[in-house]
Amino acid sequence: MVAIPSGLGFAKLSAEIRVQPMLAFYQHSVALGMQFEDTFQHWRTDGLSIRFLDAKSRSAAVIAHNRLAFEVDLPGDYQNFISKFRPLALGYLKLPSIKKVLRWGIRGHYFITRGFAFEELVTLFEESFFLPAARRQTFLPGKTNDLMFNMVLEREQHLLVHVIAEPVRKAELERWTKPITYDLGDPPEPIEYPDVAAFLDIDVYSDTIAASNDVFDILASGAKTIVETASALTAYLFPKR
């Protein structure tokens, strides 16, 4: 089995580009699939969308008439991710009907292990993100067994950052960061998830319309925001660990 990075490394990285729906996509779908036969081990189309799978890089993509979605399990870093995503996105964005990107987003998942028991992480998160327990008892009495920090922040130029942070047990991990399903070809070695971890889910996105040739600069900026946010949260939660 392959282990999740023990430090601050991506467990999963994904990106999505949405465009105005286009009927012309169906004229190009088979040719688009064949264009990337050397990039992805497997692809298939059901006539409505194209699905790509590559066990070697643990990556998958779906292309449809209005969106491109791409994800990588254990990508290592952004450069590994974008090296696989860029040619696929360039091929898609060159379709003649695409002039503008209506929505873009990039999302990173992290599992941070520091040797804490689950109950210790719950206490740490409660003390770090929520009201003091004594004050909370006045309107929500009882012991905190589990919790989640969930916030959407608006940055400059209508850039939104959605942050989820919570303690997780191994049994819940695949619910939060579902590994890619390999229904074509042989799957890669399974991922070994930690028994207990602090889970960070950071999604950076915008509905501000962008020219298609700006997408890669925008995604790189979004990835930088994810890394900076994850690093800041980790330093805040575990300052001496």
Secondary structure, DSSP 8 states (H G I E B T S, - for coil): -EE--SSS--SEEEEEEEE---TTHHHHHHHHHHHTTTTSSEEEE-SS-EEEEETTTTEEEEE-SSEEEEEEES--SHHHHHHHHHHHHHHHHTSTT--EEEEEEEEEEEEE--S--HHHHHHHHHHHHS--HHHHTTTS-S------EEEEEE-GGG-EEEEEEEEEEHHHHHHHS------SS-----EE--SEEEEEEEEEEE-S-EEGGGHHHHHHHHHHHHHHHHHHHHHHHSTT-
